[in-house]
Amino acid sequence: MPSDTHSYEPRQGHGLPHDPFNAIVGPRPIGWIGTHDGAGGRNLAPYSFFNAFNYVPPIVGFASVGAKDTLRNAQATGEFTWNLVTRPLAEAMNASSAAVGPEVDEFVLAGVSPLASMRVQAPRVAQSPVSFECRVTQVLQLQTAAGDAVETWLVLGEVVAVHIARHLLVEGVYDTAAAQSVVRGGGAADYFEITPAALFRMHRPRS
């Protein structure tokens, strides 16, 4: 291998001060997921492994590393919400990541307000300018190339309702940078804010 390239097999360790995987595959959208337990208990938690997976119908998904309250709630009720994390909401999002028991309401812990959804019972974050209401379509436990089960579950959900603050629609087009979206970087504490200065455009080649 070239001497100026650091190469490794993950199963044998990366040999670095910090695993670079999350920093390489990033920055990533944050899955700020709202759920309920079906008995009045609310949950709000951020997930670093989150993204969109289909356009029509719109399907999003997040991965729960370990069987956490959000996973259990989504499995039990068949629904969840996704809420956009913006720079003004970054500290609240971080507060909601605390490892607390299922009896703790992270909406209260984070200092944000629950907002009733339109098509599902799972709560939204009232302060978030964009949110999705989702119905669970699949819950998949991940596995290795050898077929061994991994203690991580991918939760996929169809977006059945979308809510967008009107100030983010410029002549009917959603303005990504205006939302001040926060995305997850690598390391233990790295995040990035999407700003207009980061924008550049490329059109697809014509066939």
N, C-alpha and C positions, 0 to 999 in steps of 0.2 A: 504493500500500500504506500502511496506517496507520504513522505515524511512530514509534509505540511498539512496532513489530514488526520484528525482524531477519529478513529473508527473503533467500534465496540459492538458486542452482542449483548442486548439488554439482559438476557438471562444470566450473564456472567458479570454484570455490573458495568457502570459507565466510567468509573475511575475519575470522576470529577467532583468538585466540592458540592455541586447540586445537580440533580437530574435535569438535563437540558430539554427533555421531551416536551414539557408543557410550554417552554419558551419558544421552541421551534414551531410547534403547531399553535401559533398565536400571532396577534391577540385574538381572543375568541369572544363571541357574544356571551353575556351572562344570563343564565336561566334563573331568573328570580321568580320562583314558583310558589303560588298560593294554593293551598289545599284545605280540606276540612275532613274530620273523622267520621262524619255522619251523625254525630251526637252533640254537635254544638262547639266542638273544639276546633280552633283555627291553627294553621301552620303556615309559616313563610320562610323560605330558605333559598339561598343562592347556589347555583350549580355551575361549575366551571366548564363542564362538558355539556354544551347545549348548542343546537343549531336547527336550521330548517332543512327538511329532507324531501319535500315535494311541493309543487306549485299548485296543481289543481287535482284534487282538493289540497288546500294548504295543510301540511303536516309538519309539526315541530317535534323535537325530542330532547330529552336530557338523560344523562347517565348518573345513577346513584351508586357511588362506590360504597358498598355496604347497604344493608337493609335498614334504611332510615325512615323517620316518620313520614316524609313526603312520599316515598315509595309505597309504604303501607296504606296511606290515605288514598293515593291515586288508584291503587289496586282495589281497595274496598269500595270506593265511590264511583270510579270510572271517569274522573274528571280532574282538571287542574286549570289554573290560570298562569299565564306568563306576563310579567310586568317589566317594562323597559327600565333599566338602571341608567340614570343620568348623573351628571356631575353633582348637582345639588342633593341627589339621593344616595351618593356613594357611601357616606358614613352610615346611613340607615341600613343599607344593604349589608355592609360589613358587620353591623351589630346583629343582624338577623342570622349571621352564620355561627353564632355561639352554640356550643354543644350543650343543650339544655334538654330537660325531660319533656315528654309529650304533653304534659299538663301546662307547659309554658306557652303563652300566646306570643309568638314572635312579632306580630303586628304591634303589640304593646311594647315589647322589648325594644323594637327598632324605632318607636315613636311615630309610626305611620298609621293611617286610618284605613280600615277595611271598607271596601265599597262593594255593594251587591252587584252581582253579574246579571246578565240578561237571559242567557240560555243555560247556564249551569249554576250550581249552588256554591261552588268554590269562590272565595272572595278575591277581589282585585285590590291593588294598592291605589288608593284614591289620589295620591300625589304623583303617581307615574303618568306621563303624558300619553303613553301607548300601552295597551294591554290586549292580550288574546284570551278568549275563553276556549278551552279545549276539552274534547272528549277522548278518553284513552282508546286507542285502536289496537295497540300491542304492547306487551311487556316481555322483553326478551332478556334472559340471563346470558351474559357473554361467556364465551369459551375460548380456550387456546387453540392453536393450530392442531394440537394433538387431540382436541376434543374434550379437554378437562374443563370443568365448570370454573368460572371466575366469580368472585363475590362482588359482581357489579351487574346492575340491571339497567337496560335501556328502555325508557318509557317513551312511547310515541303517542302523539295525540293529534286528532284532526281539529283544526281551528274552526270553530263554529260561530264565532263573533269576534269582531275587531273593533277596538276603540282608539281613536286618534284625536289628540287635541287639535282644534282647528288652526291654531297659529303655526302648526308644523306643515300645513298644506298650503303650498305656494302655487297659486293658479292650478290647484287640484293635484299637484305633484308633491309627494312626501319629501321634506327637506331633511335628510339624514343628519347633516352637520348641525343644523339648528337645534336639534334635540339634545346636543351635548352628551351623546351616548358614551357610556363607560364600558370598556372591554377589558378582559383579563389577559395579562401578560404572563411571563414566567416568573420564577423565583417565588419567595414566600409572600411577597407583598407588592408585586408589580401590576399596575393597571395603566391603561391609556385612555385618553379622552379623544373622541373624534371631533376634529375641528375643520372649518372651511379651508384652512391652509393646507390640509392633507389631501385635498381633492385633486384628482386628475382624471381625464376621460380617455377612453379608447373604445372605438366602435368595432364591432365584429367585422371580419373580412367578408366581402361579398362573394357569393359562390358563382 
